[in-house]
Amino acid sequence: MDEVVVRVEAEVNPTESEEKVRQAIANIFGDVLMTVTPSYRGGGLLAEARGQESLVKFRNLLRSDRIRDAARRALFHGIHRGTISFCLNKQVAFAGHVSFSEEVAESPLGPIKVTIACDDPRGLVDWLAPRTA
């Protein structure tokens, strides 16, 4: 992989603790630099990381949670040109696990939106979630 750019976004609802949303993102992607962004609902968090190594924690969680096959489907479904886009359940991420979700209606607090830009999305999916069978 030449260049991998990971962008993570999550809204912080008025009923949520910003620190807990930060922790949810850190549980999945490690210590990434996060900035607060204005949002129509109050605020949001934006994190950006570069390099394939920024996805090692996410990759390890897919393996330890034993969801590589489901992750492959979700990740392949999210490929569009040079990006992979998907959403994660914020509450499950806070608990230190991965659960893919839809952008609307599935997660009452809103999802964590992830976009990964790279030169070979299919190759990156194969690295993140290799086939189990």
N, C-alpha and C positions, 0 to 999 in steps of 0.2 A: 504494500500500500504506500503510495507516494505521499499524498496529503489527505488527512482526515480531519474534518472540523465538526465538532459536536456542539450543538446548540440546544439548551434545555430551558424551557419556559414554564412557569407555573403562576397562576393567579393566587394572591393571598386575599381570601375573603375577609370581610369585617369580623366574622365570627371565629377566624383562625388566628393562631399564633404564627407570626412570621418565622420565629425560631424553629417551630415544628416543621414548617414547609422547607426551610433550609436543611433541616436534619433529614427529611424525606429524600431530598435530592442528593445529599451527601451519602446517604445509605446506599444509593444505587451507583453513583458516579464518583464517589470519593471526595477529596478536598479540591473542589473546583471554585474558582473565584466567582462570586455571585454579586450582581448589582440589583438594586431596587429600581423598578420601572413604574411609571404612572399607569394606571389602568382605569377604565370606566367604572370599575367596581371598587376602586380603592388603590390597590397596588399589585405588583407582581414581582417575581424574581426572574432574572435572566442569568444564565451561566453559559460560558463558552469555553471549550477546551480544544486543544489541537493535539493530533497524533493518535495513533492506534492504541498506545499505552493508556490513554485516558478512558478507554473502554474495558480495561482488564477487570475491574471490579464488577461491572455489569455482566461481562462474560462469565466470571466465576459464579455469580448468582444464578445465571441461567443453568449452569451445570449443577450447583448444589441444590437448587429448587427442583431439579429434574424436569425442566420444561423446555428442553432444547427443541424438540419436534414442534411444539406449539409456537415457540418463539420463531423458528424458521418460517412457519406459515405466516405469522404476523409481520415479520420483517420483509419477506419476499412480497407480501401484499402491499407494503408501504414503499416499494421501490418506484421511483418516478425520475427518469433521466439519471442524473448523477447524485440523487439523494435517496435516503431512506427516512421515512417519517412514520412515527407511531406515537401512541399515547400510553401512559402508565397510570394505574390507580394510585393516587396520592396517599391514601390511608394505608394501603398495603406496603408502599415504599417506606412509609414512616416505620412500619414494623420490620423493615429490612428484607423484604421479599419483592419479587417482580410479578406483576399481574397486568397484562395488556388490557386496554380498554378502548372504547370508542371515544371520540372527542366530546360528544354530547350525550346526556341522559344516563350514562352508565355510572358515572362517578358524581355523587351529589355535591362534592366540594370542588368539582372540576378536576381535570386530569393534569398530569405532568406531560407537556408536549416536547417531544424529542425529534430533532432533525439532524441527520448525519450526512454531511456532504463528503464525497470521496470519488476517486477516479474509477473504482471497481466495486460498486455496491454488492454485486453477487458474491464476489470474492470475500468481502467483509462479512457478509451473512454466513458464509461457509466457515469463517474463522470464529465468529461469535457463537454460532450454534451449529456445530458439525452434526451431521446425521448420526443417529444413535443405532440405526439398524443397517 
